[in-house]
Amino acid sequence: DSVLGYDVRYNEDGSITVFFNAKPQLGSEDLPLEGVTVVVDAGHGGADPGALGVLNAAFGPTEDDITMAHALAVQKRLESLGANVIMSVPTTLPQNEKVVLHERVQITRDAEADFFVSLHCNSVGGSANDLKSEGSEVYYYENVSRDFAKDVLTALTENTGRNLRGTYYSNYFVNRNTTCPGFLLEMGFVSNPKEYDQLRSEDSLFATANAVADGILNFLQ
């Protein structure tokens, strides 16, 4: 019951290493996440802006700008609780480079992280009604991640007023290949003018950071 994930590694000398990711314990009252390692994955970045948003990148932030702002807020909140936070995408990433999926997974594996949190924004095609699609949804792969993902989504939608679209099983690469509880969170639709404006607000940063932190604390309790 105390193992959250595992990995089997085949070594060059023919030996096999089996890694078991043990569930961390809560720390002190002041620093409850001391000793807990979390990889915060800001979706897209650099040469990959992600969804452009209603302003079509000409006058406002694109998806990668929004995910990075939220990732930084999550980082600050988790660090205030004592967690060791690793950002998969650096804020200094050049515009002609990008962090590909297997690199994000490898960062998580190398850190032997306890949790993986990937932040994204949703969007619809140009022929769809931008006003109809709204709300937040979250995706998980392993069953151990399901309640964790659901807790974060519920807290986020309660604190932002966004529609709770649901918690879904998925085969996303970053969910499937990490060795710890994790999820991919679609925070809201940048194709919806109302949600795009909200995703640019300090309230959204605050709500997301608290939702992730509360989700981790609930999981460990």
VMD Tcl script that draws the C-alpha trace (Angstrom):
set ca {
  {0.00 0.00 0.00}
  {2.95 2.33 0.53}
  {4.33 2.00 -3.02}
  {3.15 4.68 -5.46}
  {4.98 3.55 -8.58}
  {7.80 1.39 -9.91}
  {10.27 1.15 -12.76}
  {12.30 -1.68 -14.27}
  {15.66 -0.65 -15.71}
  {17.79 -2.88 -17.93}
  {21.48 -2.12 -17.41}
  {24.32 -2.38 -19.91}
  {26.01 -5.17 -17.90}
  {22.91 -7.34 -18.26}
  {21.60 -6.76 -14.75}
  {18.14 -5.45 -13.91}
  {17.30 -2.72 -11.41}
  {13.78 -2.55 -9.99}
  {12.88 0.84 -8.46}
  {9.96 1.17 -6.05}
  {8.64 4.68 -5.37}
  {7.63 4.69 -1.71}
  {4.88 6.96 -0.44}
  {6.38 9.95 1.42}
  {5.32 10.93 4.90}
  {3.95 14.31 5.95}
  {6.50 16.56 7.61}
  {6.05 19.09 10.39}
  {3.02 21.30 10.91}
  {4.87 24.29 9.45}
  {6.43 22.36 6.54}
  {4.12 19.42 5.85}
  {5.65 18.71 2.41}
  {9.27 18.71 3.54}
  {11.06 15.85 1.79}
  {8.40 15.61 -0.95}
  {9.55 16.12 -4.56}
  {7.09 17.46 -7.13}
  {7.72 17.98 -10.85}
  {5.62 20.85 -12.17}
  {5.25 20.63 -15.94}
  {4.22 23.83 -17.72}
  {2.62 22.71 -20.99}
  {4.36 23.67 -24.24}
  {6.94 26.51 -24.18}
  {9.71 27.97 -26.34}
  {9.19 27.05 -29.99}
  {5.85 25.44 -29.09}
  {3.35 28.10 -27.95}
  {0.42 25.70 -27.73}
  {-3.07 27.11 -28.29}
  {-3.01 30.76 -29.37}
  {-6.11 31.97 -27.55}
  {-8.85 34.34 -28.64}
  {-6.38 37.15 -29.32}
  {-4.45 34.89 -31.71}
  {-1.11 35.67 -30.01}
  {-1.02 39.17 -31.46}
  {-2.16 41.08 -28.38}
  {-2.22 38.60 -25.52}
  {-0.56 35.54 -23.97}
  {-0.58 32.13 -25.62}
  {-1.11 28.82 -23.85}
  {2.55 28.42 -22.89}
  {2.58 31.88 -21.26}
  {-0.48 30.99 -19.20}
  {0.76 27.55 -18.18}
  {4.15 28.94 -17.12}
  {2.51 31.64 -14.98}
  {0.39 29.00 -13.25}
  {3.35 26.64 -12.88}
  {5.35 29.36 -11.13}
  {2.42 30.01 -8.78}
  {2.20 26.29 -7.99}
  {5.96 26.18 -7.43}
  {5.86 29.04 -4.92}
  {2.93 27.55 -3.03}
  {4.47 24.07 -2.77}
  {7.85 25.46 -1.75}
  {6.16 27.46 1.02}
  {4.99 24.10 2.39}
  {8.51 22.67 2.26}
  {8.35 20.71 -1.02}
  {11.27 20.32 -3.40}
  {9.86 21.54 -6.73}
  {11.46 20.80 -10.10}
  {10.24 22.73 -13.15}
  {10.35 20.66 -16.34}
  {10.39 23.79 -18.52}
  {12.84 26.58 -17.57}
  {11.67 30.18 -17.70}
  {14.80 30.91 -19.77}
  {13.89 28.45 -22.55}
  {14.88 30.06 -25.92}
  {12.12 30.71 -28.44}
  {13.73 28.33 -30.95}
  {13.85 25.36 -28.56}
  {11.30 23.18 -26.80}
  {11.17 20.50 -24.12}
  {9.82 17.36 -25.77}
  {7.65 14.78 -24.03}
  {10.30 12.16 -23.30}
  {12.53 14.85 -21.74}
  {9.69 15.83 -19.36}
  {9.28 12.19 -18.38}
  {13.03 11.68 -17.93}
  {13.26 14.71 -15.65}
  {10.57 13.14 -13.47}
  {12.25 9.73 -13.43}
  {15.72 11.12 -12.70}
  {14.33 13.12 -9.77}
  {12.51 10.04 -8.44}
  {9.62 12.46 -7.97}
  {6.72 11.78 -5.64}
  {4.18 13.70 -7.75}
  {3.89 14.95 -11.34}
  {1.62 17.88 -12.26}
  {1.19 18.92 -15.90}
  {-0.69 22.16 -16.61}
  {-2.40 22.89 -19.94}
  {-5.14 25.03 -21.47}
  {-7.93 23.67 -23.63}
  {-9.10 24.96 -27.01}
  {-11.54 24.19 -29.82}
  {-11.18 24.30 -33.58}
  {-11.81 27.46 -35.56}
  {-15.13 26.17 -36.91}
  {-16.56 25.49 -33.41}
  {-18.59 27.85 -31.23}
  {-16.03 29.34 -28.83}
  {-18.68 30.14 -26.22}
  {-20.01 26.58 -25.86}
  {-16.82 24.91 -24.64}
  {-15.85 25.87 -21.11}
  {-14.67 24.43 -17.82}
  {-11.82 22.37 -16.41}
  {-10.99 18.69 -16.83}
  {-8.20 16.39 -15.70}
  {-6.62 13.20 -17.08}
  {-4.86 10.35 -15.26}
  {-3.38 6.97 -16.23}
  {-2.77 4.84 -13.13}
  {-5.57 4.21 -10.64}
  {-3.39 5.59 -7.84}
  {-3.64 9.00 -9.54}
  {-7.42 9.06 -9.97}
  {-8.49 10.40 -6.56}
  {-5.52 12.78 -6.49}
  {-6.52 14.23 -9.86}
  {-10.18 14.44 -8.87}
  {-9.36 16.27 -5.62}
  {-7.35 18.91 -7.47}
  {-10.02 19.38 -10.13}
  {-12.81 19.72 -7.56}
  {-10.87 22.30 -5.55}
  {-9.99 24.26 -8.69}
  {-13.54 24.46 -10.02}
  {-14.98 25.33 -6.61}
  {-12.55 28.21 -6.22}
  {-12.82 29.57 -9.78}
  {-16.49 28.91 -10.59}
  {-15.53 27.05 -13.78}
  {-17.57 24.06 -14.87}
  {-16.29 20.69 -13.69}
  {-16.08 18.75 -16.95}
  {-14.78 15.53 -15.41}
  {-11.89 13.26 -14.43}
  {-10.89 10.94 -17.26}
  {-8.57 8.01 -17.87}
  {-6.12 8.75 -20.68}
  {-3.09 7.31 -22.41}
  {-1.14 10.58 -22.53}
  {2.61 9.97 -22.76}
  {3.54 12.02 -19.69}
  {0.91 10.29 -17.54}
  {1.75 6.81 -18.78}
  {5.53 6.94 -18.31}
  {6.08 8.64 -14.98}
  {6.67 6.49 -11.88}
  {4.57 8.52 -9.45}
  {0.98 9.77 -9.04}
  {0.32 12.50 -11.59}
  {-2.15 14.09 -13.93}
  {-2.60 16.42 -16.88}
  {-4.90 19.32 -16.00}
  {-6.74 21.29 -18.68}
  {-7.38 24.41 -16.60}
  {-9.79 26.14 -18.97}
  {-10.44 27.11 -22.59}
  {-8.28 29.85 -24.10}
  {-10.66 29.77 -27.08}
  {-13.48 30.99 -24.82}
  {-13.18 34.78 -24.28}
  {-14.54 34.63 -20.72}
  {-12.21 31.84 -19.60}
  {-9.26 33.27 -21.48}
  {-9.66 36.49 -19.52}
  {-10.01 34.59 -16.25}
  {-6.94 32.44 -16.94}
  {-4.92 35.65 -17.18}
  {-5.97 36.74 -13.69}
  {-4.17 36.54 -10.36}
  {-7.24 34.78 -8.93}
  {-6.69 31.87 -11.33}
  {-3.02 31.60 -10.32}
  {-3.97 31.61 -6.64}
  {-6.76 29.06 -7.03}
  {-4.65 26.66 -9.08}
  {-1.69 26.81 -6.70}
  {-3.90 26.11 -3.70}
  {-5.81 23.33 -5.48}
  {-2.60 21.43 -6.31}
  {-1.19 21.90 -2.82}
  {-4.42 20.79 -1.14}
  {-4.62 17.78 -3.45}
  {-1.15 16.61 -2.46}
  {-1.82 17.16 1.24}
  {-5.11 15.25 1.05}
  {-3.41 12.40 -0.78}
  {-0.68 12.06 1.86}
  {-3.15 12.30 4.74}
}
mol new
graphics top color blue
foreach p $ca { graphics top sphere $p radius 0.5 }
foreach p [lrange $ca 0 end-1] q [lrange $ca 1 end] { graphics top cylinder $p $q radius 0.2 }
display resetview
